Amino acid sequence: MKTLVVYASKGGYSRECAQKIAAGLTNGADVVDAKKDAFKTDIASYDTVILGGGILAGRLPGALRRYCLKNAFALEQKRIGLFICGTDPENHEKVFNSNYPAGLVEKAAVKKWFGGRILFADQKGIMRFVLKKMLKGENDVHAEQPEAVQAFVSAIEAI
Ligand SMILES: Cc1cc2nc3c(=O)[nH]c(=O)nc-3n(C[C@H](O)[C@H](O)[C@H](O)COP(=O)(O)O)c2cc1C
């Protein structure tokens, strides 16, 4: 079984999760960035496609949303796994439904939230200022859920 993982990541956490998935699968996976090499990758040769990215203000990065829409028909013929990364422990179902095409959400054999993290060293300018106000300080936020990534890998292996 051949697997493709397409991710979109601003801060790097979703990329790390995508790489962990590939490392955890018995047959491995090809990992591509939705903003860079995904459009050059022919999905015809893959049986399973995993899609995921980091939520910013309730939205997945535009490149991943566009990728899903442009490839909607081809993706609906595959085994599908979806993941989201974010620091908000609630409303995941809503985030899946508002960011992935309905057909993909319905088709997905596995859907998981992997937690998230905010590293202040990565934030600049107005974004750093806004986050500092919102989070009442400049402490990094660590809400990673590595066990969810492992559970996702096990669930993908089982389909
Ligand atoms: C400006 C900004 C907005 C964010 N908005 C959300 C949000 O709406 N919901 C959420 O769960 N997490 C939110 N987060 C947390 C990110 O989803 C988290 O940092 C995640 O790890 C990002 O993934 P990435 O590192 O792959 O970009 C936000 C983070 C930043 C910096």
The ligand as an ORCA input file, in Angstrom:
! r2SCAN-3c Opt
* xyz 0 1
  C      -1.794     33.618     14.755
  C      -2.183     32.263     15.263
  C      -3.524     31.895     15.235
  C      -3.907     30.624     15.716
  N      -5.231     30.265     15.682
  C      -5.603     29.040     16.133
  C      -6.977     28.639     16.092
  O      -7.860     29.329     15.616
  N      -7.283     27.399     16.585
  C      -6.326     26.573     17.100
  O      -6.665     25.456     17.526
  N      -5.010     26.923     17.133
  C      -4.638     28.132     16.672
  N      -3.318     28.497     16.684
  C      -2.322     27.539     17.118
  C      -1.728     26.811     15.906
  O      -2.695     26.024     15.294
  C      -0.542     25.975     16.352
  O       0.511     26.880     16.555
  C      -0.154     24.893     15.374
  O       0.900     24.151     15.944
  C       0.216     25.469     14.018
  O       0.684     24.458     13.174
  P       2.017     24.666     12.330
  O       3.138     24.793     13.351
  O       2.149     23.474     11.500
  O       1.846     25.923     11.535
  C      -2.912     29.742     16.215
  C      -1.568     30.128     16.214
  C      -1.184     31.373     15.757
  C       0.270     31.734     15.763
*
